[in-house]
Amino acid sequence: MAKAKREEVWEFFGELLKERRETAGLSQSELGARVFVSAAYIGLFEQGIRKPQLELAQRFDEILQTGGIFERTWRKLIDKSPYAEYFNAAAELEAVATKICEFAPTVIPGLLQTPEYMRAQILAMYPFASEEFVEEKVGSRVERQVILKDATRPEYWVVLHENAVLTPVGGPATMAAQLERIATLIRQRWALVTVLPRAVGAHAHMTGSLKLMEFKDQPPTAYTETEFSGTLLDDPSVVKQAQRAYDLLRVATLSPEASLALIESAAEDYRRCARTT
């Protein structure tokens, strides 16, 4: 399903929610109280700005007695998404964020990856995958990167653990090109990337990747991910804890200048290795 078409369906979801809420004689505050979210969130759902989780769509059906239409619409949208179900909501939010702060402990973040790096990572996870499957996955990641080229691109802050820089995903030539891409984005000031050295040892977020997102007129969110699952967090107290963890990570990194020098040095090492193999 094309992105524009998906947005139209999410807008329909929101319009239907508003219609059924008003038919039931409920205000946004009253519906929000019954499904355990704020009135502001109901407003964002009705505008098609935020996309509810499955459990919330099911609660809408229950409270508004819709016969399951919200769950069926939600499942149709998710089934047509190129992303893993657990990442879908985060991908939707990523596209409208005004600021993204990301911590990558082991793998270069998708927004920074080259297609060759993507392919190597995907094939490592799915060694028996068809070429069509691989190309679909690569294409969806490349499509996400459009947000960094747009005139309204978000501020993009990245903390890379040194492990992500030194792990040769795809081999030396692929890693050289990957690190050169990151260096180019840094020089173009499209991303601010700093490196967390391995020598730091224990750090403030030891359990997986972390992505913080801010928006023009929505509350901030956090997204955490491990190998086979991801969690979107929007409880203000939890998001605040995640922001504090990111602040602690950032103060432990090398300076932007030293980080760029390390990335460029690693790229040159990979280039030399590629020439001798």
N, C-alpha and C positions, 0 to 999 in steps of 0.2 A: 504494500500500500504506500503510495507516494506520501511524502511528508505533508504537503498541503492538504491532501485528502484526509489524512489522519487528524490534522488540526480541525478540519471541518466537522469530523465526527465527534471530537472532544467538545467542540462548541455545541453540537447537538445534545450531547450528554448534559452539558450545563444548562441549556435552555429547557430540556426536559425536566431536570431536577427543579428548576425554578417553577415551572408550570405545575408539577405534582406537589411541590411544597405549598404553593399558594392555594391550590385546590383543596389541600388538607387544612387550610386555614392556619398555617404555621409561619411565624416569622423566621428569619435566618437565625436569630438567637435561640428560639424555641427548638428548631430542628437541630441546631448545633448541640444544645444541651442533651438531646436525646441520643445523639450518636457520638457524644464525648469529644467534640471539637468546638472551636470558637465560631462566633457569627462571621468573623472576618474570613475564616477558611471556607465557610459555606458560600460566601460571596465570590471567593476566588474560584471555587469549583463551578459555580454558575456562570462565570465569565469564560470558563475554559482555560484559565491561566494555570491553575493547579490541577493535577490528575490524582484522584483518590486511590488509595490502596484497595485491594479486593475486599478486605473485611469491611471497609467503609461502604463500598458499593452494595454489599449484602445487607448492611444495616439500613441503608436508604430504602432498599426493597422492602424490608421488614416494617419499618416505621411508616412508610408511605403506601404500603400495600400495592405494589406495582406488578406483582406476579413474576418478579425476577428480571425485569427489563434492564436494570442497571448492571446486574451481574453479567448478563449475556452481552451487553454492549462492551463492558470492561474486558471480558474474555476475548471478544472478537478483536479489539484493538491490540491487546497484548499478544495474541496469537499471530497477528500480522507484523509485529515488531521484529526488526532484525537483531535485537538485543536479547540477552538472557532475561528471563522474567524479573529476576531480582534487581537488574540494572535499569530496567525500562524507565521507571519514574525518575531516577537520577539523571538519565540521558535527556529526558524532557526538560528537567529543570536547568541542566547545564546550558541548554540552548538559549535560555532567557536570563541567565545570571549576569550581574554587572561586575562581580568579582568572584574568582575561583582560587582557592588555596588548596594545594594538593600535596600529600606526602606519599612518595613511592618507595617502599622499603626494598623491593627486589626486582621490579620490572619497570621499564620506562613507561610513563603514563600514555594512554591511548592518544591524547591530544598532541603528543610530541612524536609519536612513532612514524617511522618511514614504512611504506608498504612492504619492503623486504623484511624488516623487523617483525611486522605484523604476521606475515606468512610463517616465519620461523616459529614464532610463539604459538600460533594456532596449530601448526602441524605437530609441535611437541605435545600439545594437549589432545589432539585428535589425529593420531597417526594413520588411521584408516579412512579419513574423511575424503569425500569426493572433491574434485576441483571446483565444482559449482558451490559446494558448501564453503570452501576456503575463500573463494572470490566474494561470496556474499558477506562473509565476516569482515574481510579486508575492506570491501566497499562501504560497509556501515561505519567502520572506524574512520575512513577517509572523509566520509560525509560529515561526521562530527567535527572534524578539524576546520570546517568552513567558518566556525565562529571566531577563530583566531585571525581570519583574513578580512572579516567584515569591518566596516567603518565604526560600528558600535561594539567592537570586540570587548570582552570583559578584561579587567585587570587579571593577569594570570600569574600566580605565585606558585613555585614548585620547590619542594624540598626533596632532593634525590638522595637516597642513601647510597654511599659509595659502592655497595654491592650491586646496585642496578647499573652502575657505570662499568664495573669490572667483570660482570658476567657476560661472556661472549655469545649472546643469542644470535644464531644464524651464522656465526663464524666471524673472523677478523674483518673481512671486507664489509659485511653488513653492519657490524658495530662501528667501524670507522665512519661510514656514511650516516649512521644514526646519530653519533655524537657530533658530527659536523652540522647536521640539521639543528640540533639543540643549540650549538654555538651560534649559528646563523640567526635563530630566533632571539637569542639573547642580545646579539649585536643590533638587531632591528628593533629592539625594545618591545617585542611582542610578548615576551615572557621574562620573568625574573626568576632565575634558577640558581639555587644554592645547594651545595653538597654537604651531607652529613657524613663525616669521616667514620670509617669502621672503628678507629681508635677510640671514639667516644664511648663505645661499649653500650651499656644500658641507656635507654632513652625513653621519652615520654609516651611513645605509642608503639608498643612491641608486638601488637596483635594483628597487623595487617595494614592495608592502605587506608588513607583518610582523605576525604574531599569536603571542604567547606564551601558553601555557596551563599552569596548575598544577592539581593534583588532590589529593584527600584521601589516596588510597593508591595513586597511580601516579606514575611519574617525569614531570617536566615535558616539554612538547613545544614545538616552534616550527613555524610554518607560514608559508611565503613564497609570494607569488603575483605573477605578471606577467599580461599581457593574456589569454593563452590557456593558461596552465598554472599549476599550484601544486605545492608540494612540502612534505610533512609530514616534519619532522626530529625524530628522537628519540635520536640519538647524543648522549650527555651532553656531550662536548667541543664539538660543534657548537651544541647548545642554549645552552651557556655563552657561546659567542661571540655568539649572537643576543641573549642577555640583556644582554651588555655593550654591544652596539650600541644597544639600546633605552635603557639607562641614559644613554648619551651623547646620544641624541636628547632625552631628557627634561630633561637639564640645560640644553639649548639653547633650550627653549621659554619662552614668557612664563609668568608666575605664573598660578595658577588664577584669581585675581581679574582680572588683566589680560586673560586669555584670554576669560573670560565677557564682559567689557566689549567686546572686539573682536567677538565673535560677535553680541552684542546690537546693536552699532553697525552691523554689516554687515546684520543683519536689517532694521533701520530704513531703511537705504539702499535695500534691495530693495523694501520696502513703498512708499517714496516713488516709486521707479521704476515700480512696478506701477500706482500711482494715476494716473500721467501717460501711460500707454500704453493 
